[in-house]
Amino acid sequence: MVPFALAGAAAFAVALLVTWLAGAPDDWVEISLAGLIWSIPGTLTMVVHDRNRKRRRALTHPEFTVTG
């Protein structure tokens, strides 16, 4: 799920850049900025969750290996 969250953050960053450079209404710029700001803690939360899930899985299933 982390790649999807990163893609969403990138989409909000592009939307922010486009709306800012195009002189779009202030509401659009603020919405894309808010989406980018809120995507940061959401993505970090998902990264930590995945890391902890892999650690728990390795403890309960020793034959489990993480590749990549």
C-alpha positions as CSV (number, residue, x, y, z in Angstrom):
1,M,0.0,0.0,0.0
2,V,2.9,2.4,0.5
3,P,3.5,2.8,-3.2
4,F,-0.1,3.9,-3.6
5,A,0.3,6.4,-0.8
6,L,3.5,7.7,-2.4
7,A,1.7,8.0,-5.8
8,G,-1.1,9.9,-4.1
9,A,1.3,12.3,-2.5
10,A,3.0,12.8,-5.8
11,A,-0.3,13.5,-7.5
12,F,-1.1,16.2,-4.9
13,A,2.3,17.7,-5.3
14,V,1.8,17.9,-9.1
15,A,-1.7,19.3,-8.6
16,L,-0.3,21.9,-6.2
17,L,2.3,22.9,-8.7
18,V,-0.1,23.1,-11.6
19,T,-2.8,25.0,-9.7
20,W,-0.2,27.5,-8.3
21,L,1.5,28.1,-11.7
22,A,-1.8,28.3,-13.6
23,G,-3.2,30.9,-11.3
24,A,-6.2,28.7,-10.3
25,P,-8.6,29.8,-7.6
26,D,-7.1,30.0,-4.1
27,D,-9.4,27.2,-2.9
28,W,-7.9,24.7,-5.4
29,V,-4.3,25.6,-4.3
30,E,-5.3,25.3,-0.7
31,I,-7.0,21.9,-1.2
32,S,-4.0,20.5,-3.1
33,L,-1.6,21.8,-0.4
34,A,-3.8,20.2,2.3
35,G,-3.8,16.9,0.5
36,L,0.0,17.0,0.2
37,I,0.4,17.9,3.9
38,W,-2.0,15.2,5.0
39,S,-0.3,12.6,2.8
40,I,3.0,12.9,4.7
41,P,1.9,11.6,8.1
42,G,-0.4,9.0,6.4
43,T,2.5,7.6,4.3
44,L,4.8,7.6,7.3
45,T,2.2,5.7,9.4
46,M,1.9,3.1,6.6
47,V,5.7,2.7,6.4
48,V,5.9,2.1,10.2
49,H,3.0,-0.3,10.1
50,D,4.5,-2.3,7.3
51,R,7.9,-2.5,9.1
52,N,6.2,-3.7,12.3
53,R,4.1,-6.2,10.4
54,K,7.1,-7.7,8.8
55,R,8.9,-7.9,12.1
56,R,5.9,-9.6,13.8
57,R,5.6,-12.0,10.8
58,A,9.2,-12.9,11.1
59,L,8.8,-13.7,14.8
60,T,5.7,-15.9,14.4
61,H,6.8,-17.5,11.2
62,P,10.6,-18.0,11.2
63,E,10.6,-19.5,7.7
64,F,9.2,-16.2,6.3
65,T,11.8,-14.1,4.5
66,V,11.4,-10.6,3.2
67,T,12.9,-10.0,-0.2
68,G,13.4,-6.6,-1.7
